Amino acid sequence: MEQFTVQLNNATCTVCIGAGVLGRAGALLRQHVPQVRRWALAADEAVSAFYGEWVQGSLRAAGLESRLFLLPQGESAKTPEAWLSLCRRILDSGFDRSCGVVTLGGGACGDAAGFAAASLLRGVPLAHIPTTLLAQVDSALGGKTALDLPEGKNLLGAFHQPSLVLSDPACLATLPQPGWWPIPPCWPPPSRACGATAARP
């Protein structure tokens, strides 16, 4: 696993990269965001089928509580309606300032759930588990969060830096694009541990 720290004016972000990072999510969250013991896991509904149970199991093993909240796939997650629904569901679960938000999915999921973390209770800790290549190398870094409006993309948002970014290249093995195959070091993907399957094209 490779690890580096991004030092900003008023925040520090730790980035962990490597095969197997997904399975260590709970231990790494506990290590790098020790003040949070309860996480709202905001996941793309398709990605959750592969990795949701796996990540929640990792958090449980580390002694952390979590609750799963699903978001629509892709840009549908970035509507004000989807964002408001996510915020209300999180608050209805008893979420308070001692809790944090961890995202599981691509850039749209990170944008929407990141904006929820920036907005809930005037800002709570945020962590990202990006599962697409673009999210791993771009959108999960830098604290960009945003929603789309009828007038255009990314018009409502905030900068809210994550405390931790966990990038596991094994997640790329379940992407639909045939161009990603083969990825020998990442096969089988960790989702096999929670009963999901990913067929080679």
C-alpha positions, 0 to 999 in steps of 0.5 A: 500500500502506498500512502501520502498526505495532502496538507492544506491550509486548515485540513489534512487528507491522507490518501491510501492506494493499493490492492486490498485497501478496500478490505482494510477500510475499517482499520484505516478509518479508525486509524486516520479519523479516530474521532468518528465511531459511526459512519453513514456509508453513502453508496452508489446503488450499483456499486453497493451490490459489489462492495457495500456488504464488504465495506460494512463488514470491514467497519464492524471488524474495526469496531465501527458502526455504519449504516448504508444509504443508497444513491441513484447511479451516475448523475442522477445522484447529483439532483437537489432531490436526491441530495435532500433525500440522502440528508433527511435519511441520514438525520432520521437515523440519529446522525449527530456531530460525532458521526461522519460520511464515507462515500462508496462509488464514482465521482457523482456519488462522491460529489453528492454525498460529499456535499451532504457531509459539507451541509449536515450539521454545518459540516461533518468528517468525510472520507471517500472510497472511489471505485472508478478510475476518474474518481480515484485520480481526480474527483475524490481529491481536492474537496470538490462537492457539487449538485447539478441544477436545471441551469447547468452542472455543478452549480450548487456545492462547496469545498469540503476536504476529505480526511481520508481517501482509499483507492483500491485498483481492484474496484476497477475490475468490476467496471463494465468497460471491456478496455480495463481487462485484463487486470491480473493483480486485482482478480478476483475482486474483493466483492467475491467475499460478499457473494457478488460476481463479476464475469470476464467479458 
